[in-house]
Every structure is written in C-alpha cells, then in structure tokens.
Amino acid sequence: MAIQVTDTALPGVKIVEPKVFGDARGFFFESFNSREFDEAIGSHVEFVQDNHSRSAKGVLRGLHYQIQHAQGKLVRVVQGAVFDVAVDVRRSSPTFGQWVGVELSADNKRQLWVPPGFAHGFVVTSDSAEFLYKTTDYWFPAFERSLVWNDPAIGIDWPIDGEPLVAAKDAAGKTLGDAELFD
Ligand SMILES: Cc1cn([C@H]2C[C@H](O)[C@@H](COP(=O)(O)OP(=O)(O)O[C@H]3O[C@@H](C)C(=O)[C@@H](O)[C@H]3O)O2)c(=O)[nH]c1=O
C-alpha cells in the first residue's frame, strides 16, 4: 500500500499520507489511486470533479456543504499551508456538531478525506496557498450552504490572529442552530 490512512477524532474523516519517492531530480508520489483509496476507506468512492483554488494568507473559505447531492471531498495543498477543518453536520450522528482540524501543506503532502455529511473549510496560514480537491458529486449552488466559521456552538480553534478574509456569503453563514441540514 503506497498510502497510509489514519483515523481522526471524527469517525469517517481520515488523513491520507502518500508514499513519497525522493531522488536527485525531486520527488514523485501517486496523488490519487482509486484502488488503494477504496481499500483504505473500505468502500468504493467515485469522484466526478476536481477543483483548484488559490488564496492569500488569512483567507478563510467555508464552512461549506450541500443539503442535497452531499459531496465527499479529498483535499490537499500543493503550495503553502492551510488549517483544514471538517464539521459533522449530520443531525442524527453521535458526533453531530464536532470538528477536526489538520494542517495540510505542500511540504507534508497530507490529504484529508471529508466524507459526505460534513461541512468543510480552511484558513490559509502561509503567505498564499493553492488548494486542490476531488469531489464525489457536482456543485449545486442551489443546495450549497455556509455555516459561519466562528459559531461558538462549534468552537473551532482557528490558528489565526485577528479576523480572516471571508466571502460575503460566508460572512453571512448560519450558525449550527439556525442552519438547514440534511437529516
Ligand atoms: C465550488 C464551485 C464554485 N464555482 C464558482 C462559483 C464562484 O463564481 C466561484 C467561487 O466559488 P466559491 O466562492 O463558492 O468558492 P470557495 O469558497 O472556494 O468554495 C469551496 O470552498 C471549500 C471550503 C469547499 O469545501 C468547496 O467545496 C467549495 O465550496 O467559483 C464553480 O464554478 N464550481 C464549483 O464547484
């Protein structure tokens, strides 16, 4: 197995670490291998979309989820570093409202598997960061929702000084108590 998969405090959310082959030329690694990923996760996961964003230091994107066509996301950073967060937004889940955060960087090459049913967001901790992710369903703007990043009921310990730069839609995100969830 060329990937090492580690559980997080939230069942279902997993850290994926590829085996990196370094030599005099640089490095090589398999950034995604469907057979190995499925084996590690324990079920077949089909990805349909790849996304790429770039953000400046202090930018916070999220916390996003879709109330229908829930997306699983396999996320990573190819330049810079972020603090990446998943929040369980499945009302019926024993870990509803709980969050996990992991540093993802171009250096550590860690990926985070955020299954369907979790809100996802990140803040950029380096001067800038390029963020890549695969999703298991398409983007449906009508079903997209934002949870506000600083909801005290969730209590995410973002590693930032001061206020992050957020999109207007995210500044207007809902608290968990007011949010429309999907079960
Ligand atoms: C998410 C998305 C956005 N867009 C467009 C809409 C908009 O004009 C522009 C920027 O969109 P946003 O502001 O929603 O981008 P962003 O805030 O980066 O949205 C992303 O945030 C992270 C945290 C996630 O988890 C992702 O699933 C996604 O929701 O890109 C697409 O065309 N396809 C997509 O799949």
The ligand as a MOL file (V3000), in Angstrom:
LIG
                    3D

  0  0  0     0  0            999 V3000
M  V30 BEGIN CTAB
M  V30 COUNTS 35 37 0 0 0
M  V30 BEGIN ATOM
M  V30 1 C -17.4680 25.4370 -5.5810 0
M  V30 2 C -17.5780 25.9040 -7.0410 0
M  V30 3 C -17.5590 27.2510 -7.3500 0
M  V30 4 N -17.6510 27.6540 -8.6180 0
M  V30 5 C -17.6150 29.1120 -8.9310 0
M  V30 6 C -18.6620 29.9320 -8.2330 0
M  V30 7 C -17.9730 31.2350 -7.9370 0
M  V30 8 O -18.1430 32.1520 -9.0220 0
M  V30 9 C -16.5160 30.8830 -7.8390 0
M  V30 10 C -16.0080 30.8120 -6.3980 0
M  V30 11 O -16.8950 29.9550 -5.6780 0
M  V30 12 P -16.8610 29.9020 -4.1010 0
M  V30 13 O -16.7950 31.2680 -3.5360 0
M  V30 14 O -18.0220 29.0460 -3.6690 0
M  V30 15 O -15.5010 29.1340 -3.8340 0
M  V30 16 P -14.9840 28.5230 -2.4670 0
M  V30 17 O -15.3720 29.4180 -1.3350 0
M  V30 18 O -13.5560 28.2050 -2.6330 0
M  V30 19 O -15.8370 27.1800 -2.3420 0
M  V30 20 C -15.2430 25.9960 -1.9110 0
M  V30 21 O -14.9330 26.1260 -0.5320 0
M  V30 22 C -14.3710 24.9750 0.0690 0
M  V30 23 C -14.1830 25.2730 1.5320 0
M  V30 24 C -15.1230 23.7530 -0.2150 0
M  V30 25 O -15.2600 22.8510 0.6300 0
M  V30 26 C -15.6030 23.5780 -1.6100 0
M  V30 27 O -16.4960 22.5030 -1.7330 0
M  V30 28 C -16.2060 24.8450 -2.1570 0
M  V30 29 O -17.4380 25.0820 -1.5070 0
M  V30 30 O -16.3590 29.6050 -8.4660 0
M  V30 31 C -17.7830 26.7620 -9.6670 0
M  V30 32 O -17.8660 27.1460 -10.8540 0
M  V30 33 N -17.7870 25.4300 -9.3740 0
M  V30 34 C -17.6900 24.9570 -8.1010 0
M  V30 35 O -17.6820 23.7140 -7.8870 0
M  V30 END ATOM
M  V30 BEGIN BOND
M  V30 1 1 1 2
M  V30 2 2 2 3
M  V30 3 1 2 34
M  V30 4 1 3 4
M  V30 5 1 4 5
M  V30 6 1 4 31
M  V30 7 1 5 6
M  V30 8 1 5 30
M  V30 9 1 6 7
M  V30 10 1 7 8
M  V30 11 1 7 9
M  V30 12 1 9 10
M  V30 13 1 9 30
M  V30 14 1 10 11
M  V30 15 1 11 12
M  V30 16 2 12 13
M  V30 17 1 12 14
M  V30 18 1 12 15
M  V30 19 1 15 16
M  V30 20 2 16 17
M  V30 21 1 16 18
M  V30 22 1 16 19
M  V30 23 1 19 20
M  V30 24 1 20 21
M  V30 25 1 20 28
M  V30 26 1 21 22
M  V30 27 1 22 23
M  V30 28 1 22 24
M  V30 29 2 24 25
M  V30 30 1 24 26
M  V30 31 1 26 27
M  V30 32 1 26 28
M  V30 33 1 28 29
M  V30 34 2 31 32
M  V30 35 1 31 33
M  V30 36 1 33 34
M  V30 37 2 34 35
M  V30 END BOND
M  V30 END CTAB
M  END
